Amino acid sequence: MQPFIASLRLTVVTLLICVAGYTALTLGFAQIVAPETAAGSLIRDPAGTVIGSRMIAQKFTRPRYFWPRPSAVDYNAAGAGGSNKSPSNPDLAARAATTIESYGATNENPLPADLAAASGGGLDPHITLHAALYQAGRVAEARGLPKARIEELVATHAFAPGGLLTPDRLVNVLELNLALEDLK
């Protein structure tokens, strides 16, 4: 019985150190080094109410907003994940066809791939600059603004996450839509 109690104590101490201690140390370090990111990269309105996160996509469907990539988990951050369907799966092809139709894509004006395909986790908050510019006409028309003004706004929100080594510039959809709301 003595060896059992000793091993049980060792297990509890190991769990406290490796689980609770390590987690507290990592979180504390993150709060010091990158407090904004450690807190979830939350975006707040002027009243301080949380309206979203820079790191998690939100569903936008109204024509006056930019739309994110499709999500296999319907933008539910509690259930991040892909669909696990192969490219030859008819359900995946049907979903892609519906998405392409909702954008009104044609052979002359094909839909950018990132707007037709969900990201691996289903919650990617970014789209490529090309995908944002593809939507600029619809957003401009819905808001009664010149397309050039919307394209200018998109360009100011585009960034290269890997610096000069990244081929595509990205745009955060939530931040872009919030900037749209600030346009007069």
VOPA-332891 format. One line per field, with one value per residue (C-alpha): residue number from 0; x, y, z; chain. Coordinates in steps of 0.1 Angstrom, whole numbers. Layout:
BEGIN
tise = NUM / ...;
px = X / ...;
py = Y / ...;
pz = Z / ...;
zalum = A / ...;
***
This chain:
BEGIN
tise = 0 / 1 / 2 / 3 / 4 / 5 / 6 / 7 / 8 / 9 / 10 / 11 / 12 / 13 / 14 / 15 / 16 / 17 / 18 / 19 / 20 / 21 / 22 / 23 / 24 / 25 / 26 / 27 / 28 / 29 / 30 / 31 / 32 / 33 / 34 / 35 / 36 / 37 / 38 / 39 / 40 / 41 / 42 / 43 / 44 / 45 / 46 / 47 / 48 / 49 / 50 / 51 / 52 / 53 / 54 / 55 / 56 / 57 / 58 / 59 / 60 / 61 / 62 / 63 / 64 / 65 / 66 / 67 / 68 / 69 / 70 / 71 / 72 / 73 / 74 / 75 / 76 / 77 / 78 / 79 / 80 / 81 / 82 / 83 / 84 / 85 / 86 / 87 / 88 / 89 / 90 / 91 / 92 / 93 / 94 / 95 / 96 / 97 / 98 / 99 / 100 / 101 / 102 / 103 / 104 / 105 / 106 / 107 / 108 / 109 / 110 / 111 / 112 / 113 / 114 / 115 / 116 / 117 / 118 / 119 / 120 / 121 / 122 / 123 / 124 / 125 / 126 / 127 / 128 / 129 / 130 / 131 / 132 / 133 / 134 / 135 / 136 / 137 / 138 / 139 / 140 / 141 / 142 / 143 / 144 / 145 / 146 / 147 / 148 / 149 / 150 / 151 / 152 / 153 / 154 / 155 / 156 / 157 / 158 / 159 / 160 / 161 / 162 / 163 / 164 / 165 / 166 / 167 / 168 / 169 / 170 / 171 / 172 / 173 / 174 / 175 / 176 / 177 / 178 / 179 / 180 / 181 / 182 / 183;
px = 0 / 29 / 43 / 7 / 4 / 39 / 31 / -2 / 15 / 41 / 13 / -5 / 27 / 37 / 2 / 3 / 38 / 33 / -3 / -11 / 24 / 34 / 0 / 3 / 39 / 31 / 0 / 19 / 48 / 23 / 5 / 39 / 53 / 21 / -9 / -32 / -27 / -28 / -62 / -76 / -69 / -103 / -119 / -141 / -165 / -162 / -183 / -159 / -182 / -164 / -176 / -151 / -116 / -89 / -81 / -115 / -137 / -173 / -202 / -212 / -239 / -253 / -242 / -229 / -201 / -171 / -176 / -150 / -140 / -166 / -165 / -171 / -181 / -204 / -179 / -184 / -151 / -160 / -159 / -130 / -122 / -124 / -150 / -126 / -142 / -120 / -120 / -139 / -168 / -201 / -212 / -181 / -185 / -222 / -212 / -185 / -210 / -235 / -207 / -197 / -233 / -238 / -209 / -223 / -190 / -187 / -160 / -150 / -148 / -139 / -141 / -108 / -100 / -100 / -136 / -147 / -127 / -129 / -97 / -84 / -98 / -129 / -122 / -96 / -103 / -83 / -89 / -64 / -62 / -75 / -106 / -113 / -110 / -132 / -160 / -154 / -180 / -208 / -200 / -197 / -231 / -248 / -235 / -239 / -202 / -177 / -159 / -126 / -132 / -139 / -108 / -87 / -101 / -92 / -57 / -51 / -61 / -40 / -8 / 19 / 20 / 54 / 69 / 85 / 86 / 48 / 34 / -2 / -13 / -41 / -70 / -88 / -125 / -138 / -114 / -123 / -160 / -156 / -137 / -166 / -190 / -168 / -170 / -192;
py = 0 / 23 / 22 / 30 / 61 / 73 / 68 / 86 / 116 / 116 / 116 / 145 / 166 / 159 / 170 / 202 / 211 / 200 / 210 / 238 / 252 / 251 / 266 / 295 / 302 / 302 / 324 / 348 / 351 / 357 / 384 / 402 / 398 / 401 / 410 / 419 / 385 / 366 / 382 / 369 / 398 / 412 / 441 / 464 / 491 / 526 / 515 / 487 / 459 / 430 / 427 / 401 / 389 / 396 / 359 / 343 / 347 / 359 / 352 / 382 / 376 / 410 / 425 / 457 / 437 / 418 / 380 / 357 / 323 / 295 / 277 / 239 / 247 / 276 / 300 / 283 / 289 / 262 / 236 / 246 / 222 / 213 / 192 / 163 / 157 / 148 / 171 / 145 / 144 / 155 / 173 / 195 / 201 / 211 / 235 / 251 / 254 / 272 / 295 / 303 / 310 / 333 / 355 / 355 / 343 / 336 / 321 / 356 / 367 / 335 / 334 / 335 / 301 / 313 / 325 / 290 / 268 / 267 / 270 / 240 / 252 / 269 / 301 / 319 / 357 / 367 / 367 / 375 / 410 / 396 / 381 / 414 / 434 / 408 / 418 / 456 / 461 / 444 / 463 / 496 / 491 / 481 / 511 / 536 / 544 / 546 / 513 / 532 / 544 / 508 / 496 / 523 / 511 / 475 / 485 / 504 / 473 / 448 / 435 / 408 / 385 / 371 / 404 / 404 / 366 / 362 / 361 / 371 / 401 / 395 / 415 / 409 / 408 / 420 / 449 / 458 / 457 / 478 / 504 / 503 / 513 / 543 / 556 / 586;
pz = 0 / 8 / -29 / -42 / -20 / -30 / -67 / -63 / -46 / -74 / -100 / -83 / -79 / -116 / -128 / -107 / -121 / -157 / -162 / -138 / -133 / -170 / -181 / -156 / -165 / -203 / -198 / -175 / -200 / -229 / -209 / -204 / -239 / -260 / -238 / -268 / -284 / -252 / -244 / -277 / -300 / -292 / -310 / -289 / -299 / -284 / -254 / -246 / -257 / -275 / -311 / -323 / -326 / -351 / -351 / -357 / -388 / -384 / -408 / -430 / -456 / -464 / -497 / -480 / -463 / -474 / -470 / -454 / -467 / -463 / -430 / -426 / -389 / -397 / -380 / -346 / -327 / -302 / -330 / -353 / -380 / -417 / -434 / -440 / -474 / -503 / -534 / -553 / -527 / -543 / -512 / -513 / -550 / -544 / -516 / -538 / -566 / -543 / -531 / -566 / -575 / -545 / -558 / -593 / -607 / -644 / -667 / -677 / -640 / -620 / -582 / -564 / -549 / -513 / -515 / -528 / -504 / -466 / -446 / -427 / -393 / -408 / -390 / -410 / -405 / -437 / -474 / -501 / -515 / -548 / -530 / -513 / -546 / -563 / -538 / -540 / -568 / -549 / -516 / -534 / -552 / -519 / -501 / -529 / -529 / -558 / -564 / -564 / -528 / -517 / -535 / -518 / -484 / -492 / -502 / -469 / -450 / -470 / -454 / -460 / -430 / -439 / -450 / -485 / -487 / -488 / -523 / -513 / -493 / -469 / -456 / -422 / -431 / -397 / -396 / -432 / -425 / -394 / -415 / -440 / -412 / -405 / -441 / -446;
zalum = A / A / A / A / A / A / A / A / A / A / A / A / A / A / A / A / A / A / A / A / A / A / A / A / A / A / A / A / A / A / A / A / A / A / A / A / A / A / A / A / A / A / A / A / A / A / A / A / A / A / A / A / A / A / A / A / A / A / A / A / A / A / A / A / A / A / A / A / A / A / A / A / A / A / A / A / A / A / A / A / A / A / A / A / A / A / A / A / A / A / A / A / A / A / A / A / A / A / A / A / A / A / A / A / A / A / A / A / A / A / A / A / A / A / A / A / A / A / A / A / A / A / A / A / A / A / A / A / A / A / A / A / A / A / A / A / A / A / A / A / A / A / A / A / A / A / A / A / A / A / A / A / A / A / A / A / A / A / A / A / A / A / A / A / A / A / A / A / A / A / A / A / A / A / A / A / A / A / A / A / A / A / A / A;
***
